[in-house]
Amino acid sequence: MLITEKSEKNDWLYVAGIPQKTLIQEAATIKYITWTVTGITFIIGLFIALFFAYRNSRPITNIIKTLKEYADPEAKNEYDFLHGNISKLISTNTDLQMQLTEQKPLLKDAFLKQLLAGEITERNSDLHEFANQANVHLSSNNGYVAILKVEGYEDMSSSEIYQELNAIRIVIQQESKNLCDEYYVTNIHSDKLVYIFLDQENVKDLQEKIKKMFTSLQSILTEEYRVLLKIAIGHPFQSLSDISRSYNEAKHAIDFAIFSNEKQGMYWYDAVMKETAVFYYPLEYEFRLLKSLKEGERLEAEQIVQDLLEENVENRSLSADMHEQFINELKGTFYKALDQYVFRNDNTAETLSQKLRAISFDEGMNEIEGRLIEVLQLHCEFVNRNREQSNHSIVNAIKDYVHEHFSCAELTVYMISDHLSRPEKYISQIFKEETGEYLYEYLEKIRMEEAMTLLTNSSRTINDIAEQVGYNSAHSFRRAFKRVHNMTPNQFRKTLN
């Protein structure tokens, strides 16, 4: 390589020559330094990229591992696996939503029927949750129950008549909705519909609204469809537990209406029942009272007795003989309740029977009511005390059986219930009520305690320990152990060291 430079003073031309070998050696040094710096920078950048990629992909990797435990892992790569399973989840969720939407009318109808039958009351802790699932908004505890009967369809001997009546019911519900939408409706027979009105308005305003709605409905059905209606309305209820009582009153009123000579009309229970001199004690009330006494539900039983006494003593002009017959019927229900198995080997039944026999009709109704409530309270106290003792012994038997057979991988609630000769649902419910935890949670806890003991005091393999504490595979054991203790069995052993 030649470098030339001409001088301005003497006009000489200076020439400098650098050998090619020397030039290449100098350039090679610079090249090596450049490549080394570039390489080191690339490697450091690669490690940084890998670190951030691992940190950001770890949650997705954990999700994939979790999904593979519950889903079919057949896929070419993780992307296809995620794509396939997420698509399945979305599809399954959509199908479930559609099925739930289809089932909602059935759930709503079943909930309303249970409410009318008194099977669901305010004592149920999940009442509002059930109501929301059934799309029923319990915005108020006040209201009325009404029964609407289509006249002239007592004979259901042909399918044509049934189809015609079904069409009429649809028309009635549509016209009712046009007049007022603040109610819930269900059918009890082919020719009867039950309306439940829930409103925060005072009783008189709600009564006028109901009267106006049904009057308009009767007019529309008569003029446009030539359909005659008889409507019966029970006494207003002031709590959700009273809905069944108002419903039974509406049933009695509609029975009265069926035998009346009028072609159609509106029958209010309070007005109808003033015309009768017969005491009021329907079978539904007796069944509810027997059920409450059997289960030790003191408040529910007291409410039923007080409702019956109020209806027969205050709302009706009964003769002394009718009063006496009513009290005898009520006492008969108590005697039936005393015939339970829990009373047969105890002196409490005889004590309560003596108290019932001591009730005299020479006393006033207040004294009779006080004696009945006293018997009721003693009855429920004994039932609850006996249940607690019985439940305690059953729970102890369940725990003993679990401790003895927890190593059996096939141990189920059915095996426990079969051993104790009790229903599965009863076993699970009793255990949860007494201990505060589910039976499967207790079984898992016992297995985990034994597993920790073996991990601490023995050198057995994870597979052996999993089999000994009742798991079908080491994989399911590891998964359960990590869920409970937030670490794997191997990690637990390392913490001991």
C-alpha atoms as one frame of an Amber mdcrd trajectory, in Angstrom:
protein
   0.000   0.000   0.000   1.560   3.401  -1.141   0.751   6.795   0.341   1.904
   9.996  -1.557   2.041  13.590  -0.343   3.369  16.603  -2.390   5.223  19.386
  -0.539   4.213  22.997  -1.226   7.629  24.424  -0.283  10.006  22.501  -2.468
   7.556  20.838  -4.762   8.839  17.416  -3.757   6.655  14.323  -3.836   6.967
  12.164  -0.722   6.064   8.516  -1.075   5.538   6.069   1.867   5.015   2.340
   1.348   3.343  -0.066   3.834   3.765  -3.772   3.184   0.525  -5.669   2.556
   1.317  -8.235   5.233   1.696  -5.562   7.879  -1.550  -3.881   6.850  -3.470
  -7.175   6.981  -2.095  -7.950  10.445  -3.279  -4.585  11.794  -6.739  -4.958
  10.195  -7.096  -8.526  11.499  -6.642  -7.333  15.060  -9.463  -4.842  14.653
 -11.622  -7.520  12.998 -11.054  -9.978  15.820 -11.890  -7.377  18.440 -15.071
  -6.407  16.544 -16.230 -10.027  16.145 -15.455 -10.821  19.771 -17.465  -7.866
  21.061 -20.348  -8.729  18.673 -20.306 -12.385  19.727 -20.260 -11.615  23.446
 -23.085  -9.108  22.985 -25.116 -11.665  21.007 -24.639 -14.386  23.654 -25.546
 -12.027  26.508 -28.629 -10.867  24.572 -29.568 -14.478  23.882 -29.379 -15.369
  27.588 -31.428 -12.291  28.501 -34.012 -13.180  25.841 -34.180 -16.779  27.092
 -34.620 -15.590  30.687 -37.481 -13.251  29.834 -39.049 -15.858  27.538 -38.941
 -18.447  30.352 -40.332 -16.023  32.905 -43.178 -14.946  30.639 -43.969 -18.460
  29.391 -43.922 -20.139  32.816 -47.597 -19.283  33.628 -48.678 -20.672  30.240
 -46.558 -23.793  30.822 -48.192 -24.307  34.218 -51.619 -23.935  32.646 -50.716
 -26.518  30.010 -49.475 -28.948  32.682 -52.688 -28.495  34.650 -54.825 -28.982
  31.561 -52.919 -32.134  30.587 -53.876 -33.683  33.915 -57.566 -33.336  33.064
 -57.641 -33.320  29.266 -56.525 -35.530  26.424 -52.908 -34.511  25.582 -53.020
 -35.815  22.004 -51.618 -32.872  20.022 -48.603 -32.155  17.850 -47.418 -29.241
  19.988 -48.440 -27.048  22.890 -50.066 -24.483  20.624 -52.336 -27.094  19.040
 -53.046 -28.530  22.502 -54.082 -25.133  23.890 -56.069 -24.254  20.790 -57.948
 -27.555  20.794 -58.762 -27.601  24.503 -59.763 -23.935  24.664 -62.066 -24.524
  21.699 -63.563 -27.516  23.525 -64.019 -25.462  26.709 -65.759 -22.662  24.813
 -67.970 -25.157  22.986 -68.810 -27.021  26.210 -69.545 -23.778  28.050 -71.832
 -22.651  25.233 -73.686 -25.976  25.304 -74.070 -25.763  29.090 -75.387 -22.216
  28.853 -77.934 -23.320  26.259 -78.997 -26.287  28.405 -79.331 -24.071  31.487
 -81.407 -21.597  29.497 -83.683 -24.420  28.374 -83.988 -25.729  31.937 -84.743
 -22.354  33.563 -88.535 -22.488  33.012 -88.590 -25.971  34.575 -86.452 -24.797
  37.507 -88.713 -21.802  37.997 -91.850 -23.948  37.941 -90.334 -26.477  40.389
 -89.231 -23.676  42.752 -92.704 -22.103  42.760 -94.346 -25.475  43.448 -91.965
 -26.102  46.363 -92.740 -22.622  47.691 -96.460 -23.330  47.524 -96.045 -26.711
  49.212 -94.109 -25.143  52.106 -90.947 -27.139  51.277 -88.902 -23.949  50.873
 -89.182 -21.352  53.622 -87.172 -18.467  55.040 -85.387 -20.969  57.279 -83.536
 -22.283  54.226 -80.147 -20.581  54.184 -79.890 -20.951  50.393 -83.382 -19.629
  49.700 -82.332 -16.526  47.767 -79.626 -18.442  45.905 -82.236 -21.000  44.801
 -84.569 -18.173  43.825 -81.927 -16.459  41.685 -81.113 -19.725  39.920 -84.806
 -20.178  39.194 -85.092 -16.559  37.987 -87.473 -15.645  40.814 -86.904 -12.265
  42.482 -88.062 -12.312  46.100 -88.282  -8.542  46.379 -90.945  -8.609  49.106
 -92.380 -10.899  51.784 -95.934  -9.569  51.402 -98.554 -10.652  48.947-101.406
 -12.949  47.959-101.844 -16.382  46.394-104.681 -16.759  43.898-106.032 -19.788
  42.030-107.695 -19.364  38.634-109.976 -22.140  37.355-111.200 -22.464  33.772
-114.851 -23.498  33.860-116.264 -26.324  31.761-113.145 -28.487  31.410-113.635
 -31.031  34.176-113.864 -33.867  31.640-110.435 -34.513  30.053-111.417 -37.621
  28.113-109.833 -36.679  24.778-106.583 -35.198  23.538-108.489 -32.479  21.623
-109.970 -31.149  24.871-106.535 -31.170  26.517-104.964 -29.298  23.596-107.776
 -26.737  23.635-107.338 -26.221  27.371-103.594 -25.868  26.910-104.175 -23.150
  24.318-106.574 -21.388  26.706-103.942 -21.445  29.475-101.439 -19.812  27.123
-103.985 -17.114  26.211-104.781 -16.512  29.904-101.101 -16.112  30.782-100.528
 -13.744  27.852-103.546 -11.595  28.689-102.547 -11.597  32.374 -99.085 -10.349
  31.461-100.617  -7.537  29.407-102.663  -6.433  32.422 -99.998  -6.838  35.127
 -96.521  -8.379  35.244 -95.849  -8.235  38.988 -96.567 -11.891  39.767 -95.381
 -15.463  39.208 -97.613 -18.160  37.797 -97.595 -21.954  37.671-100.183 -24.632
  36.959-101.379 -27.263  39.431-103.982 -29.000  37.258-104.883 -28.840  33.608
-107.678 -26.363  34.331-106.070 -24.394  37.195-103.340 -21.739  37.389-101.773
 -20.423  40.592-100.678 -16.779  40.838 -98.202 -15.577  43.481 -98.262 -11.805
  43.957 -95.242 -10.284  45.712 -95.371  -6.542  46.288 -94.132  -3.969  48.788
 -97.411  -2.065  48.601 -99.807  -2.160  51.521-102.414  -4.910  51.576-105.357
  -2.736  50.521-103.594  -1.272  47.472-102.391  -4.703  46.379-105.877  -6.120
  46.897-107.362  -3.441  44.644-104.710  -4.083  42.000-105.440  -7.837  42.033
-109.182  -7.244  41.908-108.821  -4.862  38.965-106.526  -7.277  37.085-108.776
 -10.336  37.475-111.940  -8.363  36.720-110.414  -7.168  33.440-109.128 -10.674
  32.692-112.578 -12.219  33.208-114.127  -9.588  30.962-111.578 -10.157  28.156
-111.836 -13.952  28.294-115.643 -13.843  28.313-116.079 -11.357  25.487-113.285
 -12.424  23.136-112.873 -16.148  23.833-116.149 -17.110  25.578-114.167 -18.640
  28.448-115.547 -18.454  31.996-113.181 -18.127  34.956-113.543 -18.640  38.689
-110.868 -17.042  40.831-110.113 -17.640  44.519-107.694 -15.567  46.594-106.270
 -16.630  49.959-105.619 -14.517  53.020-102.614 -12.157  52.538 -99.247 -13.529
  53.637 -96.583 -11.456  55.374 -93.650 -13.865  55.110 -92.432 -16.364  52.544
 -93.200 -19.173  54.987 -96.880 -18.136  54.873 -97.167 -18.595  51.113 -98.200
 -22.241  51.551-100.845 -21.176  54.073-102.291 -18.589  51.684-102.215 -21.211
  48.916-104.182 -23.729  51.018-106.724 -21.041  51.828-107.103 -20.282  48.124
-107.666 -24.016  47.512-110.464 -24.080  50.069-111.983 -20.986  48.509-111.852
 -22.476  44.993-113.472 -25.681  46.294-116.267 -23.519  47.666-116.496 -21.697
  44.314-116.793 -24.964  42.344-119.996 -25.873  44.157-121.501 -22.407  43.868
-124.265 -21.710  41.358-122.497 -18.752  39.771-120.962 -19.271  36.344-117.943
 -17.169  37.174-116.781 -14.918  39.972-114.049 -13.864  42.378-113.937 -15.454
  45.818-111.877 -13.991  48.647-111.059 -16.481  51.380-111.955 -14.121  54.226
-115.423 -13.558  52.811-116.080 -17.172  51.838-115.000 -18.805  55.071-117.170
 -16.575  57.230-120.119 -18.484  55.847-118.924 -21.855  57.189-119.252 -23.255
  60.709-116.710 -26.062  60.221-113.281 -25.904  61.845-110.227 -25.422  59.658
-107.537 -28.124  59.800-106.540 -29.302  56.288-104.341 -32.347  55.752-101.547
 -30.177  54.387-101.297 -28.425  57.740-101.241 -31.694  59.650 -98.473 -33.059
  57.398 -96.446 -29.872  57.868 -96.941 -29.957  61.639 -95.942 -33.638  61.831
 -92.880 -32.938  59.697 -91.836 -29.981  61.870 -92.279 -32.000  65.081 -90.367
 -34.950  63.654 -87.452 -32.703  62.644 -87.534 -30.666  65.881 -88.315 -27.391
  64.068 -89.822 -25.572  67.045 -90.372 -22.164  65.441 -92.039 -23.651  62.366
 -94.310 -25.879  64.488 -95.273 -22.967  66.771 -96.148 -20.834  63.752 -98.412
 -23.571  62.342-100.236 -24.053  65.665-100.709 -20.303  66.106-102.022 -19.938
  62.534-104.522 -22.722  63.111-105.688 -21.283  66.433-106.006 -17.809  64.955
-108.068 -19.095  62.042-110.407 -21.242  64.123-110.745 -19.072  67.236-110.597
 -15.518  65.893-111.678 -15.717  62.260-114.532 -18.209  62.606-117.655 -18.290
  64.713-117.389 -21.919  65.770-119.579 -23.615  68.336-118.129 -25.047  71.557
-118.434 -28.564  70.124-116.506 -27.543  67.000-113.802 -25.934  69.149-113.496
 -29.099  71.178-113.326 -31.262  68.065-110.631 -29.032  66.579-108.490 -29.221
  69.753-108.934 -33.014  69.801-107.742 -33.199  66.188-104.723 -31.076  67.091
-103.961 -33.278  70.092-104.282 -36.311  67.822-101.504 -34.916  65.649 -99.269
 -34.610  68.720-100.045 -38.222  69.680 -99.053 -39.299  66.153 -95.759 -37.416
  66.530 -95.083 -39.223  69.833 -95.233 -42.552  68.006 -91.746 -41.994  66.579
 -89.014 -44.542  67.179 -86.972 -42.107  69.304 -89.729 -42.006  71.950 -90.292
 -45.739  72.285 -87.524 -46.438  74.811 -87.855 -43.213  76.754 -90.204 -41.893
  79.443 -90.561 -38.533  77.673 -93.433 -39.845  75.534 -95.474 -40.753  78.634
 -94.735 -37.358  80.216 -95.915 -35.508  77.106 -98.976 -37.753  76.812 -99.950
 -36.886  80.373 -99.613 -33.181  79.587-101.864 -33.603  76.551-104.481 -35.520
  78.550-104.392 -32.775  81.202-105.651 -30.181  78.709-109.181 -29.295  79.834
-111.808 -27.503  77.762-112.954 -25.732  80.893-109.842 -23.587  80.527-109.725
 -20.629  78.197-108.197 -20.873  74.722-105.144 -18.913  75.904-104.419 -21.565
  78.532-104.976 -24.361  76.015-102.637 -22.654  73.553 -99.999 -22.285  76.296
-100.222 -25.992  77.178 -99.959 -27.021  73.510 -96.925 -24.784  72.990 -95.326
 -26.250  76.130 -95.792 -29.805  74.817 -94.486 -28.701  71.435 -91.340 -27.148
  72.925 -90.579 -30.191  75.116 -91.123 -32.447  72.117 -88.729 -30.475  69.884
 -86.108 -30.181  72.652 -86.102 -33.968  73.103 -85.907 -34.609  69.338 -82.995
 -32.172  68.906 -81.148 -33.536  71.946 -81.625 -37.116  70.756 -80.524 -36.134
  67.234 -77.361 -34.514  68.543 -76.463 -37.654  70.490 -77.303 -39.872  67.547
 -75.415 -37.672  65.095 -72.388 -37.599  67.382 -72.269 -41.382  67.558 -72.737
 -41.674  63.774 -69.911 -39.202  63.097 -67.623 -41.120  65.455 -68.492 -44.358
  63.627 -67.720 -42.665  60.285 -64.346 -41.441  61.564 -63.477 -44.880  62.931
 -64.305 -46.507  59.603 -62.279 -43.918  57.664 -59.244 -44.370  59.958 -59.481
 -48.121  59.481 -59.952 -48.174  55.701 -58.338 -44.965  54.375 -55.601 -47.045
  52.680 -58.246 -48.578  50.399 -58.177 -46.683  47.105 -61.785 -47.721  46.381
 -63.130 -46.227  49.631 -66.316 -44.275  48.839 -69.252 -42.707  50.669 -71.324
 -45.635  49.445 -69.060 -48.111  51.286 -69.341 -46.063  54.493 -73.120 -45.699
  54.184 -73.459 -49.420  53.456 -71.400 -50.249  56.563 -73.587 -47.989  58.738
 -76.842 -48.954  56.952 -77.681 -45.304  56.309 -78.327 -43.387  53.049 -75.318
 -41.726  51.373 -76.918 -38.272  51.394 -77.744 -38.607  55.098 -74.167 -39.674
  55.929 -72.648 -36.746  54.020 -75.091 -34.185  55.437 -74.677 -35.322  59.053
 -70.890 -35.309  58.806 -70.849 -31.797  57.316 -73.265 -30.439  59.954 -71.354
 -31.965  62.875 -67.736 -31.367  61.797 -67.978 -28.402  59.452 -66.091 -30.219
  56.687 -67.077 -32.546  53.884 -66.442 -36.265  54.213 -64.074 -36.378  51.240
 -62.074 -33.505  52.796 -61.718 -35.449  56.042 -60.624 -38.577  54.151 -58.008
 -36.580  52.253 -56.784 -35.003  55.496 -56.278 -38.431  57.113 -54.412 -39.662
  54.046 -52.193 -36.572  53.991 -51.352 -36.920  57.698 -50.324 -40.547  57.198
 -48.350 -39.591  54.077 -46.404 -36.900  55.969 -45.615 -39.425  58.720 -44.256
 -41.921  56.175 -42.309 -39.227  54.318 -40.736 -38.102  57.609 -39.991 -41.425
  59.281 -39.312 -43.787  56.381 -37.297 -43.995  53.199 -40.046 -45.544  51.131
 -40.552 -44.426  47.556 -43.309 -42.030  46.573 -45.074 -44.842  44.698 -45.118
 -47.069  47.804 -46.398 -44.251  50.020 -49.085 -43.319  47.493 -50.331 -46.911
  47.423 -50.231 -47.254  51.218 -52.290 -44.126  51.877 -54.991 -45.046  49.352
 -54.153 -43.435  46.003 -54.410 -45.268  42.693 -51.243 -43.685  41.310 -48.260
 -41.654  42.393 -49.372 -38.909  40.012 -52.727 -38.420  41.750 -50.956 -38.546
  45.139 -48.448 -35.849  44.122 -51.235 -33.679  42.782 -53.279 -34.004  45.995
 -50.216 -33.436  48.203 -49.263 -30.273  46.322 -52.833 -28.971  46.466 -52.943
 -29.431  50.255 -49.375 -28.482  51.247 -48.357 -26.277  48.302 -45.297 -28.458
  47.646 -44.551 -31.868  46.201 -43.696 -34.892  48.383 -40.047 -34.710  47.234
 -39.852 -31.029  48.121 -41.303 -31.837  51.553 -38.566 -34.409  52.123 -35.900
 -31.907  51.115 -37.204 -29.412  53.683 -36.684 -32.088  56.369 -33.012 -32.359
  55.409
